[in-house]
Structure formats: C-alpha cells, structure tokens
C-alpha cells in the first residue's frame, strides 16, 4: 500500500513539473504573429534568358535578410516567415536586371 501511495505522489509531482516546462519554453519563441515594420531589399544581376532576373531576385532576398538582421536582429531575418511580400523586378539595358522586394519581417526563431 505504501509503495502505490509513493508512486501516485511521484506521478503527481512529475506531472506538475512537466506542466510548467512548456510555458517557460514558449516564452523563448517569437511567434509568427510578432511582426515589425516593412524592410526593403534590392539587387541587380546580369544574365540571359531570365537568368539575370532569377539571380537578381535571389540577391534581393538575401539583401532583405541582411537588412532585417541589421535592423531587428537575427530572429526576424528569415524570408520564409515574411508577410505582405511585394516584388518589383525589371529588365534593364542590355542584360541587366534589377529586383526590389519589400516585406514585413515576422519572428519565428528561438531567442537567447
């Protein structure tokens, strides 16, 4: 009888301890609902048959992530979590292409 009482108390204590862990854990995460002001990224590239535009688009996305990290920190610098993404890509003279992206950075990474 004593052993089953001890097991029951141990189970209740274990449940109580683990119930507090998710609350502390979730406080360390930025959710996708936490967003900052929009940031712009821009780049140019050269190439034929759309290759210049594709390269400029990738470089603009990378530039956006760098700008966001400088302004808001690495927790918001993931383009995959961005909201309200707007692209403006244009072919320029000869083979030069330019892309500008404006997007709202939202956090979804583990903090500190």
VMD Tcl script that draws the C-alpha trace (Angstrom):
set ca {
  {0.00 0.00 0.00}
  {2.83 2.38 0.87}
  {4.59 1.77 -2.43}
  {1.48 2.56 -4.51}
  {0.94 5.76 -2.50}
  {4.56 6.77 -3.16}
  {4.17 6.04 -6.88}
  {0.98 8.13 -7.02}
  {2.69 11.10 -5.31}
  {5.71 10.81 -7.61}
  {3.43 10.80 -10.66}
  {1.57 13.92 -9.48}
  {4.87 15.72 -8.84}
  {6.23 14.70 -12.25}
  {3.08 15.95 -13.99}
  {3.27 19.26 -12.12}
  {6.92 19.78 -13.03}
  {6.47 18.97 -16.72}
  {3.34 21.13 -16.95}
  {5.47 24.21 -16.17}
  {8.08 23.47 -18.83}
  {6.08 24.39 -21.97}
  {5.16 27.81 -20.57}
  {8.81 28.67 -19.93}
  {9.80 27.16 -23.28}
  {7.15 29.06 -25.26}
  {8.31 32.38 -23.80}
  {11.62 31.89 -25.59}
  {9.98 31.81 -29.05}
  {8.90 34.69 -31.25}
  {5.67 33.65 -32.91}
  {4.76 34.47 -36.48}
  {2.26 36.96 -35.09}
  {5.13 39.21 -33.94}
  {5.97 41.40 -36.92}
  {7.98 44.58 -37.43}
  {7.80 47.44 -39.92}
  {8.44 46.59 -43.61}
  {12.01 46.41 -44.91}
  {13.37 46.67 -48.47}
  {15.99 44.57 -50.21}
  {17.39 45.28 -53.67}
  {19.91 43.82 -56.10}
  {20.96 43.79 -59.75}
  {22.39 40.99 -61.84}
  {23.20 40.13 -65.43}
  {22.28 37.09 -67.47}
  {20.34 35.92 -70.49}
  {17.03 34.06 -70.87}
  {15.75 35.15 -67.46}
  {18.89 34.10 -65.59}
  {19.67 37.72 -64.69}
  {16.20 38.19 -63.21}
  {16.44 34.97 -61.21}
  {19.84 35.94 -59.84}
  {18.67 39.46 -59.01}
  {15.62 38.03 -57.21}
  {17.77 35.71 -55.07}
  {20.23 38.52 -54.31}
  {17.39 40.91 -53.37}
  {16.02 38.31 -50.96}
  {19.46 37.89 -49.41}
  {19.83 41.67 -49.16}
  {16.43 41.86 -47.45}
  {17.53 39.29 -44.85}
  {20.76 41.22 -44.19}
  {18.86 44.50 -43.80}
  {16.33 42.91 -41.44}
  {19.06 41.35 -39.31}
  {20.82 44.72 -39.04}
  {17.59 46.47 -38.06}
  {15.68 43.91 -35.94}
  {18.12 41.08 -35.18}
  {18.53 37.52 -36.47}
  {15.19 36.34 -35.05}
  {13.35 38.23 -37.80}
  {15.78 37.70 -40.69}
  {14.16 34.63 -42.26}
  {12.41 35.48 -45.53}
  {10.29 32.34 -45.18}
  {8.39 33.98 -42.29}
  {7.91 37.35 -44.04}
  {4.42 38.68 -44.67}
  {3.00 41.11 -47.26}
  {5.81 40.37 -49.75}
  {5.89 42.67 -52.80}
  {8.29 42.16 -55.70}
  {9.27 44.64 -58.41}
  {11.66 43.09 -60.96}
  {12.59 44.84 -64.19}
  {14.92 44.09 -67.04}
  {17.26 46.97 -67.72}
  {19.51 47.95 -70.58}
  {21.26 45.09 -72.41}
  {21.28 42.17 -69.92}
  {20.98 43.94 -66.55}
  {18.03 43.03 -64.32}
  {17.02 44.71 -61.07}
  {14.75 43.38 -58.33}
  {13.39 45.14 -55.28}
  {11.48 43.32 -52.56}
  {9.55 44.93 -49.72}
  {8.25 42.64 -46.97}
  {7.17 42.69 -43.33}
  {9.58 40.63 -41.20}
  {7.96 38.32 -38.66}
  {9.81 36.38 -35.98}
  {9.65 32.65 -35.51}
  {13.01 31.63 -34.09}
  {14.36 30.69 -30.71}
  {15.54 33.70 -28.70}
  {18.60 33.93 -26.47}
}
mol new
graphics top color blue
foreach p $ca { graphics top sphere $p radius 0.5 }
foreach p [lrange $ca 0 end-1] q [lrange $ca 1 end] { graphics top cylinder $p $q radius 0.2 }
display resetview
